[in-house]
Every structure is written in structure tokens, then in C-alpha cells.
């Protein structure tokens, strides 16, 4: 397995093999950024499978109108857990995994700044994942509020809600510790010859994402703590019976929730900013404008939160402010999309799997961005709020955006991690199956939403049947396609064509100067950058 | 890792932890901030009673002048509006009176027929209460104040700024046996 390879490389390279224990204790006690990155990625994939299975239960129930397979209460729990698990268990840990693996190698650091804390950040995740999944089996079942945990329902539910709150606390702690680690690593451990403005783009996106996480995860922790004390300790933050206001929760939640969108999207932007230049064989177009675009997206993301709540009874002035501020985000995002397209302009492009996923990202994320602009208009949103149009919109951003970018990252860096090339043909199959089934699953949901089908309801009116059936076929196709992904990754771990230190002709950056697979310890002495090794 | 580098790292960590701690506090600070904000702007004040009930469909951006006119057709009565005109907003409920007195020495029965100028205003002039809905019988020398309660429909075309409401009283011949014509038919 991969472990053996990495381990073997460590022996070949290092002098400290006596330091780390064997077997399971090696993984539990490891402080090595590559081990921890690997664990993050496997945890993320396991959660992706769990959350995906829940999505398939949802889609199976929605295959026909009426109630077929599950009770409405259980349907709501699936909706909630699918959202929480995919956001906090799958997508975020995946990008933290990439950060752990790649950032020290990209900036020429020997490891993360706080190696022991890094181990803690990871090992907080499995308990949180277990709490979330186990909450299905307690009396009353899991939280059925949707991932947004809105009161009053979240104040009324059973013990499963407490487990979800505790899981969110743990996940938040893990994220904050991970972010502090990443930010400190990037600020303090860069090779002495690497100024911030020559840093690889993935590091830039993670530096800013780290700051976002440190700023907003505590706000979410505060919000769920208030729910907890409302439930058990007699406070009335949101409990209207005691003078609280449920709408206050929505303000606090979305003050976290909107930056969270960019916490997920920015590292995805970072990955794409590596993959597109590598396969277009041109440096990224407009490096400086990319950095400023990331920073301004992050700043604006703090002042637009109430566009998620246009219908709570906001005054028109408030609606207009949040509408214009939201539309403003399209400007820096447009700069980024323009720069990616300009990078490809007259490039010598080839279309290996990472590039295919990056292009799939570019195309579908832009569609998701456009539907986001549609929804940002108050007058339109009043009609579309809580319909399948919203579901389609954020799945284009989260799945075709973040997840496709994560696939691009895995295929791009897999040779560096395993020392073997993945099976290119199967990788391309995975891409085409994914992108086609994704669109079959989610494109019809736009139409369902426009026709007025509400989200988070297990039953629907007869006229929505056809599009729902198409969507369910696509969802099952998409789910099954991911088993092919697992197979491709396992195959590359077990063997395959030997990968060169730099398997991609157009790739740049320090990570490609170390052998493949990357030795257990890299850059014990900081490298000296030459002009050509600058930003990736 | 050198001592200096660890110290640097620790300093960054302490600062970032302080930011995280402050933001946790900020989450709680949003509670009073939100209450204060709603109090100052008057949004969502749950502790005060709601505003008294009122008709929210009054279009205060428009003012319509309604002029009143009174005519008699072969009746020995005196018939006058209590006011020559009123300024009203569309959607607003308006009360006006007409004064009528019988100058004869025996009872007379009459029926008032309304008409409107411009005529297209008739469809937007909604009378809730009107003496014209029924026949009026006045005893010898009797005087009365008769109410008209109406609302001008906000859908009234924008170019109509003045409406004239004109009543004409006709003597109803014979006895009560003859049915009255439908009172609110415009221009009849």
C-alpha cells in the first residue's frame, strides 16, 4: 500500500526510522505532514462515500412522488447529515489534506509549523464523523433541520441534535487548529528566497482561506453553543417563548456560512491555478491580479451574508444593499475566470485527466456562478428561495466546483504521492462518467426549481416526476462512477508506470524537484530558488 | 528547527488564537448588536405592540379631488351636497353627506341616480353606503342628512385627478309597487 512506499522512501532517505512506531501506532502518533495529509484524504474519501450514500437515499425517495422507501423524518435526517458530512467531513478535509501534503513541499519547508498540533487536528475528525453518523441510531434520530440547523426546530429536536452540535464543535476546533498551522507554516517556513508574491497560488489561496477559517469557525461555534444553551441551560437567544429571535440565528449562522462558501472554493481555485498552467504549458496569466482577486473575494464574503435570507422580512434598503454587495463578488471571480482562460490562450494544451477535471471545473463552476448571480437578485430570489433551483446552484459550485477541483488535485499529485502514474485511460473514463452523470443529476433541478418544487420535502406534485427521475438516474450514475475513482487510486498505489520526479511537462514548483514518491522527509535544508522555480 | 523559528511560530499562533477567541466573542456580541440595530432602525421590534391596524392599500402618493353635485328632476325638494369637494387618496374610506328637504306639504318618494365625470371613473368609484341604493320617502317638510361612504380604487387610471359625482333625484311615480332601477348603474 501507499504506506509501505512512503515508509520505504523514509528509510532510504532518512536517519530517524527508529523514531516512528510501526503499524497502527505509526498513524496514530505520526507528526509527519505527508502521513497526516494521507489520513486527511482517506478520511475525506470515506466521508464522501457515506455522504454520497445518503444522497442516493434522498434521490431514490424522490424517484417517484409519494412516499416509497423512507419516512419523512428519516428523509430530513438524510438531508441534514448529507449536507454536514459533505461540507465538513468530505470537502474541507480533502483540501486540508492537499494543504498538508503539498504546502510544505511547495514552499521548501521540512514539515508543518506545529507538527504535533497537526496530528491533533486530524485525529479530532474521526470522532466528529462518528458522532454525526451514530446520531442516526439514537432515539429520535439525527438532526433533521437541514445543515443550517435553523431554530426553532434545532431547539426542539432530540439527542441527535446535541450530537450534531458537539460534532460541529469538534470539527470547528480541528479546522481552527489546522488553519493556524497552515497560516503559520506559510508565513514563517517559506524558503528564505521565496517572497510572498512569488509563492505558488495554492499557498496563496490557503493563506487567505486559513484567515477566513480562523475568523468564522468561532462564530459558528458560538451559534451552535447558543443553540445548546437554549436547549439545556435555559437561555433564550433564539427561543421565541423566552423573548429570543430565531432570525438572529440566521444572521449569525450566515455570517459564518457565506465565508464558508469561499473557504471551500478558494483552495479549489488554487488547485486549478496549478493544473491549468501545467497543461497549457504557460505560466498563470495575471499572478498579481489573482492574488488581489482572492483577497477581495475573501473580504467581500464577510459583508454579503443576508443574501441567504432575503425573505425573513428585511427592509427593502437591506435587501438592496445585500443584493449589490453580492453582485460585486462577481467582479473578482470574473477576473479569476478570465485569467484561467487567458492562461490557456495560445497555450500548448494537452488533456490529461487533471486538466479535464480543471476544465470541467472551469465550465461548470462558471454556470454555478451565473445561477448564483440570478439568485442574488432579491426580486428573483423571493420566487426561488428554498426551491430546487438553489439546490442545483450550490451543487454546481460545491460538486462541479470544489469536488472536481479535488479530483484534479488527486490526479495531478498522485504520481508525486505514490511514485506511480495512475491509469490515464481509466482516469479519463472517470472524468467523462462524472461530468455527464453530474449534469444529468443536477441540470434538471434548475427546471424543477423554476417550476416551484421546494427543497427538503420527500414528496412532490405529479408534474415534477419526469425531471426527478432523470435526476435520480444521474445521481446513481455519479455515485457509481466514484467507485471507479477509488479503483484508479488503489491501482496507482499498488503499482503502475514509474513516475518521474516531474511527470507533467509543464508543471512548475518546488514539489516537482523532489523524487517521486516524495521521500518521507523533504527540504530538511531550505532550497534556494532560481528564477524558473518561482510561482507555479 | 531553530529556537528563533519556534518562537516566531509560537508568536503567530498566539496571535491567530487571539483572533479566533475574539471572533467567538464577536458571535455573542452579534446578539446585542442585532437587538440595538433593530431597535434603532425600528425593524422587528418584538417587544412593542404592532402598529394599529390600518388599511395598507391607501396610495398616499396620489390625491384625487372629488367634486359633488346635486340635481333635481321635477321634484319640489331642496337637495345639496354637504361639501362641494374633498381631497382623497385612492384606497381611503371617505364619508360625505348630502342634505335634502321636502318643501311640499305631503310625503314624496324619490330615487337618486348617480353619474360620474369622467365616465370611466365609474368603474373605480366604489360606494359602500349610499342613499341612492334605496328609494327615499320624505314626509311633509322633512329634512335629512344622507350619507355616502366610498373608496376610490387605487387602480384608477393615473391621468384622472378629478372626479365629479353627480346625483339626480327623480320622483318615483305612483306607489312602492314600481321597482327601482338598479341604483349604482353609472350614468343612468
Interface residues (C-beta under 8 A of the other chain):
Chain A: X110 X113 X114 X176 X179 X180 X183 X184 X187 X188 X189 X214 X215 X216 X217 X218 X219 X220 X221 X222 X223 X226 X237 X240 X243 X245 X247 X248 X251 X252 X255 X313 X314 X315
Chain B: X1 X5 X8 X9 X12 X13 X16 X17 X19 X20 X21 X23 X24 X25 X26 X27 X28 X30 X31 X34 X41 X43 X44 X46 X47
